[in-house]
Amino acid sequence: MHSAIIGLGEAGSRYAAALVAAGHQVTAFDPRDVEAPDGINVAASEREAVTDADLVLVLTSAAVARKVAETCAPHLKRGAIYADMTSSAPAEMESLATHVEQTGAHFADVAILGPVTVAGAATPLLVSGSGATSAANTLRQLGAKVNTLDAPAGAAMAHKLLRSVFMKGLASLIVEAVSAGEAANATEWIRNEITRQLAGDGQAVIDRFLTGTRIHAERRGFEMEGAHAYLSSMGVPAEMTSATVASLKRLANQNTPGSPTGRSKDNESDLASSSAKA
């Protein structure tokens, strides 16, 4: 099978090497002067790289995804799979699919669900679009767990962005909390607390967060204002804490529609029963 790689950065070079190891003929293009993995035919242009390729993997930045698609599309053979593995927005993926499929090629929106620097080509993937099944079959040969969506291009990236709200947000919260712990001379304690909260029954934790956060939004908002002041007093940046205060205030206002103060009815029994669970 002849595969093409556009972009030989951290991710592209790993997928290129994995395709060679799986027995593919691989041609790659990168406009930068980068070292290609062994066994890769380096092309002088996108056109040279994708001509006659059965599968094209695009592993550039999202900023140039449209330019790459517009350059490659006229030279794709009919029936080829064009797999965009950038982080382009869902609407952009849908638009790129329309452009590519006009040539008779198939488009796969491939969302990478983890750091390729850790798992390489075995990083889990989610794929949608007209070329999803074919792209998934090949990517599974590289050791990846690949799930497909029976949905058009853009759906895989939309799911990834939903995941990013949690994953990137959680990562930022942990960075902020540990930074505060370091400033307060309590690094080990806060790391243990984070570990304890993340362990156990994940679904139960989600339900507790969804329910408790809404019910006790006002009280928790006041507590987080105190946390923000404490972090600020230590010189610790507190963007995530500040955003949490704003979110809790919004939820508190929603709890009591029509209330002039927008405060929730958080009574003493609520406080007593939930204080250990905050």
TORTORDO-557930 format. One record per residue: residue number from 1; residue in three letters; x, y, z of N, C-alpha, C in turn. Coordinates in nm, 3 decimals. Layout:
N
REC|resi|resn|nX|nY|nZ|caX|caY|caZ|cX|cY|cZ
REC|NUM|ala|X|Y|Z|X|Y|Z|X|Y|Z
...
END
This chain:
278
REC|resi|resn|nX|nY|nZ|caX|caY|caZ|cX|cY|cZ
REC|1|met|0.085|-0.119|0.000|0.000|0.000|0.000|0.089|0.124|0.000
REC|2|his|0.054|0.219|-0.083|0.132|0.342|-0.092|0.066|0.448|-0.005
REC|3|ser|0.137|0.496|0.096|0.085|0.598|0.185|0.169|0.724|0.177
REC|4|ala|0.105|0.837|0.196|0.175|0.965|0.196|0.154|1.034|0.330
REC|5|ile|0.259|1.100|0.374|0.253|1.178|0.498|0.283|1.323|0.464
REC|6|ile|0.196|1.413|0.506|0.222|1.556|0.490|0.250|1.611|0.629
REC|7|gly|0.375|1.650|0.653|0.415|1.700|0.783|0.496|1.597|0.859
REC|8|leu|0.625|1.625|0.879|0.713|1.531|0.949|0.759|1.588|1.083
REC|9|gly|0.664|1.640|1.157|0.694|1.687|1.291|0.693|1.572|1.389
REC|10|glu|0.668|1.601|1.517|0.669|1.497|1.620|0.570|1.385|1.588
REC|11|ala|0.450|1.423|1.544|0.349|1.321|1.514|0.373|1.257|1.378
REC|12|gly|0.394|1.339|1.278|0.410|1.287|1.143|0.524|1.189|1.128
REC|13|ser|0.637|1.217|1.192|0.752|1.127|1.181|0.723|0.992|1.247
REC|14|arg|0.644|0.993|1.353|0.610|0.867|1.420|0.515|0.783|1.336
REC|15|tyr|0.416|0.847|1.275|0.324|0.772|1.188|0.396|0.723|1.064
REC|16|ala|0.487|0.803|1.011|0.563|0.760|0.893|0.645|0.636|0.923
REC|17|ala|0.714|0.638|1.037|0.797|0.523|1.074|0.711|0.399|1.099
REC|18|ala|0.594|0.418|1.159|0.505|0.305|1.186|0.451|0.245|1.058
REC|19|leu|0.420|0.329|0.959|0.371|0.279|0.830|0.479|0.198|0.759
REC|20|val|0.602|0.246|0.764|0.713|0.171|0.704|0.727|0.036|0.773
REC|21|ala|0.720|0.035|0.905|0.733|-0.090|0.980|0.620|-0.187|0.947
REC|22|ala|0.504|-0.132|0.906|0.390|-0.216|0.872|0.393|-0.261|0.726
REC|23|gly|0.499|-0.224|0.655|0.517|-0.270|0.518|0.466|-0.178|0.410
REC|24|his|0.433|-0.055|0.445|0.383|0.040|0.346|0.499|0.106|0.271
REC|25|gln|0.471|0.143|0.148|0.559|0.232|0.075|0.519|0.373|0.117
REC|26|val|0.610|0.449|0.173|0.574|0.579|0.230|0.652|0.691|0.163
REC|27|thr|0.577|0.790|0.116|0.635|0.912|0.063|0.589|1.027|0.151
REC|28|ala|0.681|1.116|0.186|0.647|1.223|0.279|0.694|1.358|0.226
REC|29|phe|0.623|1.462|0.273|0.665|1.598|0.238|0.653|1.686|0.361
REC|30|asp|0.755|1.767|0.380|0.753|1.872|0.483|0.833|1.989|0.426
REC|31|pro|0.775|2.109|0.429|0.846|2.223|0.370|0.972|2.262|0.447
REC|32|arg|0.983|2.215|0.571|1.101|2.245|0.652|1.213|2.145|0.623
REC|33|asp|1.331|2.183|0.662|1.446|2.093|0.644|1.452|2.002|0.767
REC|34|val|1.375|1.893|0.760|1.369|1.801|0.874|1.423|1.665|0.832
REC|35|glu|1.471|1.591|0.930|1.524|1.457|0.902|1.409|1.357|0.898
REC|36|ala|1.401|1.282|0.792|1.295|1.183|0.777|1.337|1.050|0.838
REC|37|pro|1.242|0.973|0.891|1.275|0.839|0.943|1.329|0.750|0.832
REC|38|asp|1.399|0.647|0.870|1.454|0.553|0.771|1.341|0.489|0.691
REC|39|gly|1.367|0.469|0.563|1.271|0.402|0.477|1.169|0.492|0.413
REC|40|ile|1.177|0.624|0.437|1.081|0.719|0.383|1.135|0.782|0.255
REC|41|asn|1.053|0.786|0.153|1.088|0.861|0.032|1.045|1.005|0.053
REC|42|val|1.138|1.098|0.051|1.106|1.238|0.076|1.076|1.306|-0.057
REC|43|ala|0.957|1.364|-0.066|0.913|1.431|-0.189|0.950|1.579|-0.185
REC|44|ala|0.955|1.639|-0.302|0.990|1.781|-0.311|0.868|1.871|-0.301
REC|45|ser|0.748|1.811|-0.304|0.625|1.891|-0.299|0.510|1.805|-0.251
REC|46|glu|0.401|1.870|-0.214|0.280|1.797|-0.179|0.232|1.713|-0.297
REC|47|arg|0.237|1.773|-0.414|0.190|1.702|-0.534|0.266|1.572|-0.553
REC|48|glu|0.396|1.578|-0.543|0.478|1.458|-0.562|0.447|1.354|-0.454
REC|49|ala|0.421|1.400|-0.333|0.397|1.307|-0.222|0.266|1.232|-0.239
REC|50|val|0.159|1.299|-0.283|0.026|1.237|-0.281|-0.012|1.169|-0.412
REC|51|thr|0.057|1.201|-0.519|0.024|1.138|-0.646|0.039|0.986|-0.636
REC|52|asp|-0.065|0.915|-0.671|-0.069|0.768|-0.667|-0.079|0.710|-0.525
REC|53|ala|-0.092|0.794|-0.422|-0.103|0.742|-0.285|-0.244|0.687|-0.262
REC|54|asp|-0.251|0.573|-0.194|-0.381|0.516|-0.156|-0.435|0.583|-0.030
REC|55|leu|-0.343|0.627|0.056|-0.379|0.690|0.182|-0.289|0.811|0.204
REC|56|val|-0.351|0.923|0.239|-0.275|1.044|0.271|-0.307|1.083|0.415
REC|57|leu|-0.204|1.092|0.499|-0.221|1.137|0.636|-0.164|1.278|0.647
REC|58|val|-0.250|1.372|0.687|-0.208|1.511|0.703|-0.185|1.538|0.851
REC|59|leu|-0.060|1.566|0.885|-0.021|1.587|1.025|0.053|1.719|1.039
REC|60|thr|-0.011|1.823|0.989|0.042|1.958|0.999|-0.032|2.032|1.110
REC|61|ser|-0.006|2.159|1.126|-0.086|2.239|1.218|-0.220|2.270|1.150
REC|62|ala|-0.321|2.295|1.230|-0.453|2.326|1.175|-0.450|2.454|1.094
REC|63|ala|-0.357|2.542|1.125|-0.350|2.671|1.057|-0.327|2.658|0.907
REC|64|val|-0.264|2.548|0.864|-0.235|2.532|0.722|-0.314|2.417|0.660
REC|65|ala|-0.411|2.362|0.733|-0.486|2.247|0.683|-0.560|2.277|0.553
REC|66|arg|-0.620|2.396|0.542|-0.692|2.430|0.419|-0.597|2.443|0.302
REC|67|lys|-0.486|2.510|0.323|-0.388|2.526|0.216|-0.338|2.391|0.169
REC|68|val|-0.311|2.301|0.262|-0.263|2.168|0.227|-0.369|2.093|0.147
REC|69|ala|-0.494|2.099|0.192|-0.601|2.028|0.122|-0.620|2.083|-0.019
REC|70|glu|-0.617|2.214|-0.033|-0.636|2.275|-0.165|-0.521|2.242|-0.258
REC|71|thr|-0.400|2.227|-0.203|-0.283|2.193|-0.285|-0.285|2.046|-0.326
REC|72|cys|-0.327|1.960|-0.232|-0.322|1.817|-0.257|-0.440|1.766|-0.340
REC|73|ala|-0.557|1.822|-0.319|-0.681|1.768|-0.377|-0.674|1.740|-0.527
REC|74|pro|-0.623|1.833|-0.609|-0.623|1.807|-0.754|-0.538|1.687|-0.795
REC|75|his|-0.450|1.641|-0.707|-0.355|1.536|-0.743|-0.387|1.402|-0.676
REC|76|leu|-0.499|1.397|-0.604|-0.539|1.271|-0.541|-0.600|1.178|-0.645
REC|77|lys|-0.567|1.051|-0.636|-0.630|0.958|-0.730|-0.770|0.924|-0.682
REC|78|arg|-0.854|0.887|-0.773|-0.993|0.854|-0.739|-0.995|0.735|-0.642
REC|79|gly|-1.071|0.749|-0.534|-1.080|0.643|-0.435|-0.977|0.650|-0.325
REC|80|ala|-0.883|0.743|-0.336|-0.782|0.758|-0.231|-0.848|0.807|-0.101
REC|81|ile|-0.784|0.778|0.011|-0.833|0.825|0.141|-0.745|0.942|0.186
REC|82|tyr|-0.809|1.056|0.206|-0.739|1.174|0.255|-0.778|1.191|0.401
REC|83|ala|-0.685|1.165|0.491|-0.714|1.166|0.635|-0.652|1.289|0.699
REC|84|asp|-0.736|1.381|0.739|-0.689|1.503|0.806|-0.680|1.474|0.956
REC|85|met|-0.557|1.477|1.009|-0.534|1.448|1.150|-0.494|1.573|1.227
REC|86|thr|-0.530|1.689|1.172|-0.502|1.815|1.240|-0.613|1.842|1.342
REC|87|ser|-0.601|1.955|1.409|-0.704|1.993|1.507|-0.795|2.101|1.450
REC|88|ser|-0.826|2.092|1.322|-0.916|2.188|1.259|-1.054|2.179|1.322
REC|89|ala|-1.124|2.291|1.328|-1.257|2.296|1.389|-1.354|2.209|1.311
REC|90|pro|-1.461|2.161|1.375|-1.558|2.073|1.308|-1.612|2.130|1.177
REC|91|ala|-1.649|2.257|1.176|-1.703|2.317|1.054|-1.597|2.320|0.943
REC|92|glu|-1.472|2.342|0.982|-1.364|2.343|0.883|-1.340|2.203|0.827
REC|93|met|-1.348|2.102|0.912|-1.334|1.963|0.865|-1.443|1.932|0.763
REC|94|glu|-1.564|1.973|0.792|-1.675|1.948|0.700|-1.651|2.017|0.566
REC|95|ser|-1.600|2.140|0.572|-1.572|2.215|0.449|-1.458|2.150|0.370
REC|96|leu|-1.354|2.107|0.438|-1.242|2.042|0.371|-1.285|1.912|0.306
REC|97|ala|-1.376|1.840|0.373|-1.426|1.714|0.316|-1.499|1.740|0.185
REC|98|thr|-1.580|1.843|0.181|-1.652|1.877|0.058|-1.555|1.906|-0.055
REC|99|his|-1.450|1.979|-0.022|-1.350|2.016|-0.124|-1.277|1.891|-0.176
REC|100|val|-1.234|1.806|-0.085|-1.157|1.687|-0.124|-1.243|1.587|-0.200
REC|101|glu|-1.366|1.567|-0.157|-1.452|1.465|-0.216|-1.499|1.500|-0.357
REC|102|gln|-1.487|1.627|-0.394|-1.519|1.667|-0.531|-1.425|1.603|-0.632
REC|103|thr|-1.309|1.558|-0.585|-1.210|1.496|-0.674|-1.232|1.346|-0.692
REC|104|gly|-1.326|1.289|-0.614|-1.348|1.145|-0.619|-1.273|1.071|-0.510
REC|105|ala|-1.199|1.145|-0.426|-1.132|1.084|-0.311|-1.228|1.083|-0.193
REC|106|his|-1.192|1.011|-0.088|-1.272|1.004|0.033|-1.200|1.078|0.146
REC|107|phe|-1.277|1.136|0.236|-1.220|1.218|0.342|-1.242|1.152|0.477
REC|108|ala|-1.139|1.151|0.561|-1.151|1.100|0.698|-1.107|1.209|0.795
REC|109|asp|-1.196|1.240|0.885|-1.168|1.333|0.995|-1.115|1.249|1.110
REC|110|val|-0.985|1.260|1.139|-0.922|1.174|1.239|-0.883|1.257|1.362
REC|111|ala|-0.949|1.230|1.473|-0.918|1.299|1.599|-0.821|1.215|1.680
REC|112|ile|-0.710|1.274|1.718|-0.609|1.206|1.798|-0.642|1.230|1.945
REC|113|leu|-0.662|1.121|2.020|-0.712|1.133|2.157|-0.603|1.107|2.261
REC|114|gly|-0.493|1.175|2.245|-0.385|1.159|2.342|-0.256|1.212|2.284
REC|115|pro|-0.151|1.220|2.365|-0.022|1.271|2.317|0.053|1.166|2.234
REC|116|val|0.077|1.196|2.110|0.148|1.103|2.022|0.292|1.083|2.069
REC|117|thr|0.346|1.180|2.140|0.483|1.166|2.192|0.494|1.055|2.295
REC|118|val|0.381|1.014|2.352|0.382|0.907|2.453|0.359|0.770|2.390
REC|119|ala|0.250|0.758|2.312|0.211|0.627|2.258|0.244|0.611|2.110
REC|120|gly|0.296|0.714|2.046|0.329|0.703|1.905|0.206|0.676|1.821
REC|121|ala|0.222|0.593|1.718|0.112|0.561|1.627|0.006|0.474|1.692
REC|122|ala|0.030|0.430|1.815|-0.069|0.350|1.888|-0.165|0.438|1.970
REC|123|thr|-0.152|0.569|1.960|-0.240|0.661|2.031|-0.384|0.639|1.987
REC|124|pro|-0.480|0.634|2.079|-0.621|0.612|2.041|-0.672|0.720|1.946
REC|125|leu|-0.760|0.678|1.856|-0.814|0.768|1.753|-0.965|0.755|1.742
REC|126|leu|-1.028|0.861|1.695|-1.171|0.860|1.665|-1.185|0.916|1.524
REC|127|val|-1.261|0.845|1.438|-1.264|0.881|1.296|-1.408|0.891|1.246
REC|128|ser|-1.434|0.991|1.164|-1.563|1.005|1.098|-1.540|1.047|0.953
REC|129|gly|-1.648|1.051|0.875|-1.637|1.090|0.735|-1.647|0.973|0.640
REC|130|ser|-1.652|1.003|0.511|-1.673|0.900|0.409|-1.559|0.799|0.404
REC|131|gly|-1.440|0.839|0.444|-1.325|0.748|0.441|-1.292|0.688|0.575
REC|132|ala|-1.383|0.698|0.672|-1.354|0.656|0.809|-1.316|0.509|0.820
REC|133|thr|-1.396|0.422|0.759|-1.372|0.278|0.775|-1.239|0.236|0.716
REC|134|ser|-1.208|0.284|0.597|-1.081|0.248|0.533|-0.963|0.304|0.610
REC|135|ala|-0.972|0.429|0.653|-0.864|0.489|0.730|-0.844|0.414|0.861
REC|136|ala|-0.954|0.380|0.927|-0.946|0.310|1.056|-0.879|0.174|1.041
REC|137|asn|-0.911|0.103|0.935|-0.853|-0.030|0.913|-0.701|-0.022|0.902
REC|138|thr|-0.652|0.079|0.832|-0.508|0.095|0.817|-0.444|0.139|0.948
REC|139|leu|-0.506|0.234|1.016|-0.448|0.287|1.140|-0.446|0.182|1.250
REC|140|arg|-0.540|0.088|1.247|-0.538|-0.021|1.345|-0.416|-0.110|1.325
REC|141|gln|-0.369|-0.121|1.201|-0.250|-0.201|1.174|-0.126|-0.145|1.244
REC|142|leu|-0.133|-0.017|1.282|-0.020|0.048|1.349|-0.027|0.033|1.500
REC|143|gly|-0.128|-0.039|1.548|-0.141|-0.064|1.691|-0.237|0.027|1.764
REC|144|ala|-0.305|0.114|1.692|-0.396|0.209|1.756|-0.533|0.149|1.782
REC|145|lys|-0.595|0.188|1.892|-0.735|0.157|1.915|-0.814|0.266|1.843
REC|146|val|-0.889|0.227|1.742|-0.959|0.324|1.658|-1.108|0.299|1.663
REC|147|asn|-1.183|0.400|1.703|-1.329|0.395|1.700|-1.378|0.482|1.585
REC|148|thr|-1.481|0.434|1.516|-1.538|0.512|1.406|-1.678|0.559|1.442
REC|149|leu|-1.713|0.675|1.388|-1.847|0.730|1.405|-1.920|0.721|1.272
REC|150|asp|-2.044|0.676|1.274|-2.126|0.674|1.154|-2.182|0.815|1.136
REC|151|ala|-2.092|0.905|1.098|-2.126|1.048|1.092|-2.031|1.116|0.994
REC|152|pro|-2.070|1.232|0.946|-1.985|1.301|0.848|-1.859|1.360|0.910
REC|153|ala|-1.770|1.404|0.823|-1.649|1.472|0.869|-1.687|1.590|0.957
REC|154|gly|-1.608|1.610|1.061|-1.637|1.714|1.160|-1.686|1.655|1.290
REC|155|ala|-1.752|1.539|1.282|-1.806|1.476|1.403|-1.696|1.427|1.496
REC|156|ala|-1.591|1.369|1.440|-1.482|1.319|1.525|-1.414|1.435|1.598
REC|157|met|-1.391|1.544|1.525|-1.326|1.659|1.588|-1.418|1.722|1.692
REC|158|ala|-1.549|1.723|1.666|-1.644|1.777|1.764|-1.637|1.697|1.894
REC|159|his|-1.629|1.565|1.882|-1.618|1.480|2.001|-1.486|1.508|2.074
REC|160|lys|-1.379|1.527|1.998|-1.250|1.556|2.062|-1.255|1.686|2.139
REC|161|leu|-1.322|1.788|2.083|-1.330|1.916|2.152|-1.411|1.904|2.281
REC|162|leu|-1.515|1.821|2.279|-1.590|1.796|2.403|-1.497|1.735|2.508
REC|163|arg|-1.415|1.640|2.465|-1.319|1.577|2.555|-1.216|1.678|2.604
REC|164|ser|-1.178|1.771|2.516|-1.076|1.870|2.553|-1.124|1.964|2.662
REC|165|val|-1.255|1.992|2.664|-1.309|2.077|2.771|-1.271|2.016|2.906
REC|166|phe|-1.284|1.885|2.916|-1.250|1.815|3.039|-1.098|1.797|3.056
REC|167|met|-1.035|1.739|2.955|-0.894|1.703|2.968|-0.803|1.825|2.986
REC|168|lys|-0.821|1.925|2.898|-0.735|2.044|2.908|-0.772|2.127|3.029
REC|169|gly|-0.903|2.133|3.060|-0.945|2.206|3.178|-0.893|2.141|3.305
REC|170|leu|-0.904|2.008|3.313|-0.855|1.935|3.430|-0.704|1.954|3.445
REC|171|ala|-0.633|1.945|3.334|-0.488|1.962|3.339|-0.451|2.101|3.393
REC|172|ser|-0.523|2.203|3.347|-0.496|2.340|3.393|-0.528|2.356|3.541
REC|173|leu|-0.639|2.294|3.585|-0.674|2.299|3.727|-0.567|2.233|3.813
REC|174|ile|-0.517|2.119|3.768|-0.415|2.048|3.845|-0.286|2.130|3.852
REC|175|val|-0.248|2.190|3.740|-0.128|2.275|3.739|-0.144|2.388|3.840
REC|176|glu|-0.261|2.451|3.841|-0.285|2.563|3.932|-0.285|2.515|4.078
REC|177|ala|-0.352|2.402|4.104|-0.359|2.351|4.242|-0.222|2.310|4.293
REC|178|val|-0.143|2.243|4.213|-0.011|2.199|4.256|0.083|2.320|4.273
REC|179|ser|0.069|2.419|4.186|0.148|2.542|4.201|0.116|2.610|4.334
REC|180|ala|-0.013|2.611|4.368|-0.053|2.668|4.497|0.002|2.585|4.612
REC|181|gly|-0.002|2.452|4.597|0.052|2.364|4.700|0.200|2.387|4.722
REC|182|glu|0.273|2.407|4.613|0.417|2.434|4.624|0.442|2.564|4.698
REC|183|ala|0.362|2.666|4.664|0.379|2.797|4.729|0.344|2.790|4.877
REC|184|ala|0.252|2.701|4.913|0.208|2.689|5.052|0.285|2.582|5.129
REC|185|asn|0.388|2.524|5.065|0.467|2.418|5.131|0.382|2.295|5.159
REC|186|ala|0.289|2.265|5.070|0.199|2.150|5.090|0.186|2.069|4.962
REC|187|thr|0.297|2.053|4.891|0.293|1.986|4.762|0.247|1.841|4.773
REC|188|glu|0.306|1.766|4.863|0.270|1.625|4.876|0.124|1.609|4.914
REC|189|trp|0.077|1.693|5.006|-0.062|1.684|5.051|-0.160|1.710|4.938
REC|190|ile|-0.138|1.815|4.859|-0.233|1.847|4.752|-0.227|1.742|4.642
REC|191|arg|-0.109|1.687|4.614|-0.100|1.580|4.514|-0.178|1.457|4.561
REC|192|asn|-0.168|1.424|4.688|-0.243|1.310|4.741|-0.394|1.336|4.736
REC|193|glu|-0.435|1.459|4.763|-0.577|1.493|4.758|-0.631|1.480|4.615
REC|194|ile|-0.554|1.527|4.519|-0.595|1.516|4.378|-0.609|1.369|4.339
REC|195|thr|-0.509|1.289|4.378|-0.512|1.146|4.347|-0.635|1.079|4.407
REC|196|arg|-0.665|1.113|4.532|-0.779|1.052|4.599|-0.911|1.089|4.532
REC|197|gln|-0.924|1.213|4.489|-1.048|1.257|4.427|-1.070|1.195|4.289
REC|198|leu|-0.960|1.166|4.220|-0.971|1.109|4.085|-0.987|0.958|4.086
REC|199|ala|-0.964|0.894|4.201|-0.973|0.748|4.208|-1.117|0.705|4.231
REC|200|gly|-1.141|0.575|4.211|-1.272|0.518|4.243|-1.368|0.515|4.125
REC|201|asp|-1.496|0.518|4.158|-1.603|0.505|4.059|-1.622|0.637|3.984
REC|202|gly|-1.572|0.642|3.863|-1.576|0.766|3.786|-1.717|0.818|3.762
REC|203|gln|-1.811|0.727|3.731|-1.948|0.771|3.706|-2.011|0.831|3.831
REC|204|ala|-1.981|0.773|3.946|-2.035|0.827|4.071|-1.978|0.965|4.100
REC|205|val|-1.850|0.984|4.071|-1.788|1.115|4.091|-1.853|1.219|4.000
REC|206|ile|-1.875|1.181|3.874|-1.941|1.273|3.780|-2.078|1.314|3.832
REC|207|asp|-2.157|1.216|3.876|-2.291|1.246|3.926|-2.286|1.336|4.049
REC|208|arg|-2.188|1.310|4.137|-2.177|1.394|4.257|-2.140|1.537|4.220
REC|209|phe|-2.049|1.552|4.125|-2.010|1.686|4.082|-2.128|1.760|4.016
REC|210|leu|-2.200|1.688|3.929|-2.312|1.751|3.859|-2.420|1.797|3.957
REC|211|thr|-2.451|1.712|4.053|-2.558|1.744|4.148|-2.512|1.847|4.252
REC|212|gly|-2.399|1.818|4.317|-2.353|1.904|4.425|-2.316|2.043|4.381
REC|213|thr|-2.255|2.054|4.264|-2.211|2.185|4.217|-2.330|2.277|4.194
REC|214|arg|-2.438|2.222|4.138|-2.556|2.304|4.113|-2.628|2.340|4.243
REC|215|ile|-2.645|2.242|4.331|-2.721|2.265|4.455|-2.649|2.365|4.546
REC|216|his|-2.517|2.351|4.557|-2.442|2.431|4.653|-2.356|2.538|4.585
REC|217|ala|-2.402|2.587|4.471|-2.322|2.683|4.393|-2.288|2.809|4.471
REC|218|glu|-2.384|2.863|4.544|-2.359|2.989|4.616|-2.249|2.971|4.721
REC|219|arg|-2.265|2.871|4.807|-2.167|2.847|4.913|-2.029|2.820|4.856
REC|220|arg|-2.025|2.738|4.753|-1.895|2.705|4.694|-1.834|2.826|4.624
REC|221|gly|-1.919|2.913|4.571|-1.868|3.035|4.510|-1.796|3.123|4.612
REC|222|phe|-1.856|3.137|4.732|-1.792|3.214|4.838|-1.658|3.151|4.878
REC|223|glu|-1.658|3.017|4.888|-1.535|2.947|4.924|-1.426|2.970|4.820
REC|224|met|-1.465|2.967|4.693|-1.366|2.984|4.587|-1.316|3.128|4.578
REC|225|glu|-1.400|3.224|4.620|-1.350|3.361|4.629|-1.238|3.370|4.733
REC|226|gly|-1.255|3.296|4.843|-1.150|3.290|4.943|-1.025|3.223|4.889
REC|227|ala|-1.045|3.116|4.810|-0.931|3.047|4.750|-0.856|3.140|4.655
REC|228|his|-0.932|3.219|4.578|-0.869|3.312|4.484|-0.786|3.415|4.560
REC|229|ala|-0.840|3.467|4.668|-0.767|3.566|4.746|-0.640|3.504|4.805
REC|230|tyr|-0.651|3.378|4.851|-0.534|3.310|4.910|-0.424|3.289|4.806
REC|231|leu|-0.461|3.241|4.689|-0.361|3.221|4.584|-0.296|3.353|4.545
REC|232|ser|-0.378|3.457|4.535|-0.324|3.588|4.498|-0.225|3.638|4.603
REC|233|ser|-0.254|3.610|4.730|-0.165|3.656|4.837|-0.029|3.587|4.831
REC|234|met|-0.026|3.467|4.769|0.101|3.394|4.756|0.167|3.421|4.621
REC|235|gly|0.103|3.502|4.538|0.159|3.532|4.407|0.141|3.421|4.307
REC|236|val|0.042|3.332|4.330|0.015|3.221|4.239|-0.091|3.262|4.138
REC|237|pro|-0.065|3.253|4.008|-0.168|3.284|3.908|-0.291|3.197|3.930
REC|238|ala|-0.409|3.258|3.924|-0.531|3.186|3.963|-0.641|3.198|3.858
REC|239|glu|-0.605|3.181|3.730|-0.705|3.194|3.624|-0.817|3.092|3.636
REC|240|met|-0.782|2.968|3.668|-0.884|2.863|3.676|-0.973|2.884|3.799
REC|241|thr|-0.915|2.927|3.908|-0.994|2.956|4.027|-1.090|3.072|4.001
REC|242|ser|-1.040|3.174|3.932|-1.126|3.289|3.898|-1.241|3.247|3.808
REC|243|ala|-1.212|3.162|3.712|-1.318|3.114|3.622|-1.420|3.030|3.697
REC|244|thr|-1.374|2.955|3.797|-1.466|2.874|3.879|-1.560|2.964|3.958
REC|245|val|-1.507|3.072|4.011|-1.592|3.168|4.084|-1.702|3.220|3.992
REC|246|ala|-1.666|3.257|3.871|-1.765|3.310|3.776|-1.869|3.204|3.741
REC|247|ser|-1.824|3.080|3.722|-1.916|2.972|3.687|-2.013|2.944|3.801
REC|248|leu|-1.964|2.942|3.924|-2.050|2.915|4.039|-2.151|3.028|4.060
REC|249|lys|-2.111|3.150|4.036|-2.205|3.262|4.048|-2.317|3.248|3.945
REC|250|arg|-2.280|3.207|3.824|-2.382|3.187|3.720|-2.480|3.078|3.761
REC|251|leu|-2.427|2.967|3.812|-2.513|2.857|3.855|-2.602|2.899|3.973
REC|252|ala|-2.547|2.977|4.065|-2.627|3.024|4.179|-2.743|3.111|4.132
REC|253|asn|-2.718|3.194|4.033|-2.825|3.278|3.977|-2.932|3.193|3.909
REC|254|gln|-2.890|3.087|3.843|-2.986|2.999|3.776|-3.069|2.920|3.876
REC|255|asn|-3.015|2.897|3.994|-3.086|2.820|4.095|-3.210|2.890|4.147
REC|256|thr|-3.208|3.024|4.144|-3.319|3.101|4.201|-3.369|3.204|4.102
REC|257|pro|-3.438|3.161|3.994|-3.489|3.257|3.896|-3.583|3.356|3.962
REC|258|gly|-3.563|3.483|3.929|-3.651|3.586|3.982|-3.605|3.642|4.115
REC|259|ser|-3.504|3.580|4.178|-3.455|3.631|4.305|-3.374|3.756|4.281
REC|260|pro|-3.395|3.863|4.359|-3.320|3.986|4.338|-3.172|3.969|4.365
REC|261|thr|-3.135|3.875|4.450|-2.993|3.854|4.478|-2.935|3.741|4.395
REC|262|gly|-3.025|3.655|4.340|-2.977|3.540|4.263|-2.913|3.435|4.350
REC|263|arg|-2.945|3.433|4.483|-2.878|3.338|4.572|-2.960|3.210|4.586
REC|264|ser|-2.888|3.097|4.599|-2.954|2.968|4.617|-2.997|2.950|4.761
REC|265|lys|-3.093|2.863|4.788|-3.144|2.836|4.921|-3.061|2.727|4.988
REC|266|asp|-2.937|2.760|5.016|-2.845|2.664|5.076|-2.860|2.668|5.226
REC|267|asn|-2.939|2.576|5.287|-2.967|2.586|5.430|-2.862|2.516|5.515
REC|268|glu|-2.879|2.530|5.649|-2.777|2.479|5.740|-2.761|2.327|5.730
REC|269|ser|-2.872|2.253|5.709|-2.861|2.108|5.698|-2.785|2.069|5.573
REC|270|asp|-2.806|2.146|5.464|-2.731|2.120|5.342|-2.582|2.137|5.368
REC|271|leu|-2.549|2.247|5.439|-2.409|2.275|5.465|-2.345|2.166|5.550
REC|272|ala|-2.418|2.123|5.652|-2.362|2.022|5.742|-2.340|1.890|5.671
REC|273|ser|-2.439|1.849|5.589|-2.431|1.717|5.526|-2.331|1.713|5.413
REC|274|ser|-2.300|1.829|5.354|-2.214|1.827|5.235|-2.075|1.882|5.261
REC|275|ser|-2.048|1.932|5.381|-1.921|1.999|5.405|-1.802|1.907|5.380
REC|276|ala|-1.819|1.778|5.410|-1.707|1.684|5.390|-1.692|1.645|5.246
REC|277|lys|-1.792|1.678|5.161|-1.789|1.635|5.022|-1.749|1.747|4.927
REC|278|ala|-1.728|1.867|4.978|-1.699|1.981|4.892|-1.570|1.961|4.816
END
